[in-house]
Amino acid sequence: MKSLARLADSTFSSSLAVKFRRRRFKLFKKLLSQLKRPIRILDIGGTQYFWEAVDFIDEDGVEITLFNIEPQIISYSNFKFVQGDATDLNLFKDKSFDIVFSNSVIEHLSSFENQKKMAIEVQRIGIRYWVQTPSLYFPIEQHFLFPFYHWLPVRIRVWLLQNFDLGWYKKEKDYKTAYELVKSIRLLNLRELKSLFPQAKIYKERIFGIVKSYIAYSGW
């Protein structure tokens, strides 16, 4: 599992995760190049590190607002931070951002109801949007880094987490805590993603011919 974690570690510059992130960001930059500046981006679940990793900081005419449930450190003049929940963006007016951006966040909202709340808000406040999320059908679960983990019954997933370190999660002996961690991740299939973002184009990111993740984007 350590080798899988190394491949999936976004803080390791030569990992597969970083290579995929940079490759998909090229598509984003291509779309971004079609827009006139200034450009206002809201990054739901965003971190400054993400934008540093894709070498997109101190961009002239680009203002990035990080919206995260956890406090974030800001080091650049064109970055802002707002603390909040992805299912409730009521503090922002309709179409108040040129782009609403989100990378691997919507699957962390526990239920389809919460995912729908986020999707509605994304489409309300963004003139355009770009939402990336892992595919339900990729055989290696990308948070627990265990083959076929997300296809197993919940009770087995909980048992595994109670007995082993899995991916980015340490072994959790307490059943309730382990159960909540397991249930906090809800991967989407393509039909569900299309139902959440009916106007979106869907980009399918593949590895060895298998869809690893989806990007729903619209407005370009």
C-alpha distance (Angstrom), angle and dihedral (degrees) to the residues before:
residue distance angle dihedral
M1 . . .
K2 3.80 . .
S3 3.81 90.5 .
L4 3.80 90.5 51.0
A5 3.79 90.3 49.3
R6 3.82 90.3 51.4
L7 3.81 90.5 52.2
A8 3.80 91.7 48.0
D9 3.81 97.5 41.8
S10 3.81 109.1 116.0
T11 3.82 90.1 -164.5
F12 3.82 91.5 61.4
S13 3.80 106.8 84.1
S14 3.84 97.1 -147.0
S15 3.81 96.3 43.4
L16 3.79 122.3 120.3
A17 3.80 89.1 -118.0
V18 3.81 91.7 60.4
K19 3.81 92.4 44.4
F20 3.79 91.5 52.4
R21 3.79 91.8 44.7
R22 3.80 91.7 52.8
R23 3.79 92.4 45.6
R24 3.81 93.9 51.6
F25 3.81 89.9 44.5
K26 3.80 89.2 59.9
L27 3.80 87.6 64.1
F28 3.80 90.1 49.3
K29 3.83 91.8 50.3
K30 3.80 90.3 48.9
L31 3.79 90.2 54.8
L32 3.80 90.7 43.0
S33 3.81 90.9 54.6
Q34 3.81 88.9 65.7
L35 3.82 91.7 64.6
K36 3.78 129.6 84.0
R37 3.79 117.0 -122.4
P38 2.97 142.3 -86.9
I39 3.80 93.0 68.1
R40 3.80 125.3 -176.9
I41 3.82 115.6 -152.3
L42 3.79 125.7 -172.2
D43 3.80 111.5 -160.6
I44 3.81 109.5 -160.1
G45 3.79 109.0 -150.5
G46 3.77 87.4 4.0
T47 3.78 130.9 161.9
Q48 3.76 130.7 -167.1
Y49 3.80 88.5 -125.5
F50 3.80 91.4 64.5
W51 3.79 92.5 58.2
E52 3.79 91.6 44.2
A53 3.81 90.1 52.2
V54 3.81 91.8 54.8
D55 3.82 91.1 43.8
F56 3.80 95.4 -117.6
I57 3.78 106.9 131.7
D58 3.81 132.9 120.0
E59 3.81 89.2 21.2
D60 3.79 112.1 172.6
G61 3.77 111.4 -115.5
V62 3.82 95.1 7.1
E63 3.80 120.6 112.5
I64 3.81 116.4 -171.4
T65 3.80 121.9 -163.1
L66 3.78 113.8 -163.8
F67 3.80 111.0 -148.7
N68 3.79 110.4 -168.4
I69 3.78 138.5 151.6
E70 3.82 87.6 -134.1
P71 3.83 123.9 61.9
Q72 3.80 113.6 -98.5
I73 3.79 131.9 -154.8
I74 3.81 114.2 -123.3
S75 3.82 120.7 -158.0
Y76 3.81 103.8 161.7
S77 3.78 130.0 74.6
N78 3.82 93.7 -132.6
F79 3.83 92.8 55.2
K80 3.79 127.3 87.0
F81 3.80 131.9 -179.0
V82 3.80 129.8 -144.0
Q83 3.80 120.8 177.6
G84 3.77 117.8 -139.3
D85 3.80 151.4 106.6
A86 3.81 122.2 -73.4
T87 3.81 91.3 -133.2
D88 3.81 93.2 58.5
L89 3.81 120.3 49.0
N90 3.78 96.6 151.6
L91 3.80 92.2 133.0
F92 3.82 87.7 71.5
K93 3.80 122.3 75.4
D94 3.80 124.1 -129.9
K95 3.82 113.0 -73.4
S96 3.80 91.7 -0.3
F97 3.83 93.2 144.5
D98 3.79 131.1 54.0
I99 3.81 89.2 -143.8
V100 3.78 133.5 15.9
F101 3.80 107.4 -156.9
S102 3.80 128.3 -169.8
N103 3.78 130.7 172.4
S104 3.83 119.8 -166.7
V105 3.80 96.5 -26.9
I106 3.80 109.8 108.2
E107 3.82 92.4 67.2
H108 3.83 89.4 61.1
L109 3.81 94.5 65.5
S110 3.84 96.8 91.2
S111 3.81 99.1 -135.7
F112 3.77 140.8 44.3
E113 3.80 88.2 -121.2
N114 3.81 90.6 60.6
Q115 3.79 91.5 44.1
K116 3.80 88.8 53.7
K117 3.82 90.4 51.2
M118 3.80 90.7 53.9
A119 3.81 92.7 45.7
I120 3.81 91.8 51.9
E121 3.80 91.1 50.0
V122 3.81 93.0 46.9
Q123 3.80 91.0 54.3
R124 3.80 92.4 43.5
I125 3.78 99.6 52.9
G126 3.82 100.1 31.9
I127 3.80 127.8 76.7
R128 3.80 83.1 -161.4
Y129 3.78 133.0 8.7
W130 3.80 141.8 -161.1
V131 3.82 116.8 -166.7
Q132 3.81 121.1 176.8
T133 3.80 124.3 -170.1
P134 3.84 136.6 163.0
S135 3.79 118.4 -99.3
L136 3.80 120.9 -107.9
Y137 3.79 88.5 -140.1
F138 3.79 99.3 57.3
P139 3.82 105.2 109.2
I140 3.81 97.3 -134.5
E141 3.79 113.6 63.7
Q142 3.79 104.0 -129.9
H143 3.82 98.7 -144.8
F144 3.79 102.1 42.0
L145 3.84 92.3 29.3
F146 3.78 93.5 -143.4
P147 3.84 121.8 132.6
F148 3.83 112.5 -106.0
Y149 3.82 89.9 -8.4
H150 3.80 95.2 137.6
W151 3.82 90.9 52.6
L152 3.81 93.8 56.4
P153 3.83 123.1 95.7
V154 3.81 112.7 -87.8
R155 3.83 93.0 -114.6
I156 3.82 90.7 57.5
R157 3.79 92.5 47.0
V158 3.80 89.6 50.9
W159 3.81 91.6 48.4
L160 3.81 91.3 50.9
L161 3.79 91.5 50.8
Q162 3.81 90.6 48.4
N163 3.80 90.4 54.8
F164 3.81 106.7 32.5
D165 3.79 142.4 36.4
L166 3.81 103.9 -110.5
G167 3.79 122.9 -165.9
W168 3.80 109.4 -60.5
Y169 3.81 92.8 -7.5
K170 3.78 126.8 86.8
K171 3.81 120.9 -139.1
E172 3.80 107.9 -77.9
K173 3.79 116.0 -157.3
D174 3.80 96.1 -173.7
Y175 3.81 108.2 89.9
K176 3.80 96.5 -149.8
T177 3.79 93.3 50.3
A178 3.81 91.8 46.0
Y179 3.80 90.8 48.5
E180 3.81 92.4 50.5
L181 3.81 91.4 49.1
V182 3.80 91.6 50.5
K183 3.80 92.8 47.1
S184 3.81 92.8 46.0
I185 3.82 90.1 75.5
R186 3.79 117.0 70.1
L187 3.78 114.3 170.8
L188 3.79 119.0 -154.7
N189 3.77 129.6 -132.1
L190 3.80 122.0 -143.3
R191 3.81 94.9 -100.3
E192 3.80 91.6 53.4
L193 3.79 92.8 46.9
K194 3.80 91.0 51.4
S195 3.80 90.3 49.4
L196 3.82 90.3 53.1
F197 3.82 93.8 46.6
P198 3.82 105.2 26.7
Q199 3.83 94.4 167.7
A200 3.80 95.1 49.1
K201 3.74 132.0 109.3
I202 3.81 110.2 -132.8
Y203 3.79 121.3 -137.2
K204 3.81 113.6 -162.8
E205 3.79 115.3 -149.1
R206 3.81 109.5 -154.6
I207 3.78 137.7 -166.0
F208 3.81 118.1 -169.3
G209 3.79 87.3 -10.7
I210 3.82 94.0 -57.2
V211 3.80 119.9 115.2
K212 3.80 107.0 -110.8
S213 3.79 98.5 176.8
Y214 3.79 144.3 -10.2
I215 3.79 131.7 -128.8
A216 3.79 117.7 -157.6
Y217 3.80 110.6 -162.8
S218 3.77 134.8 167.1
G219 3.79 143.2 166.2
W220 3.80 99.6 59.8
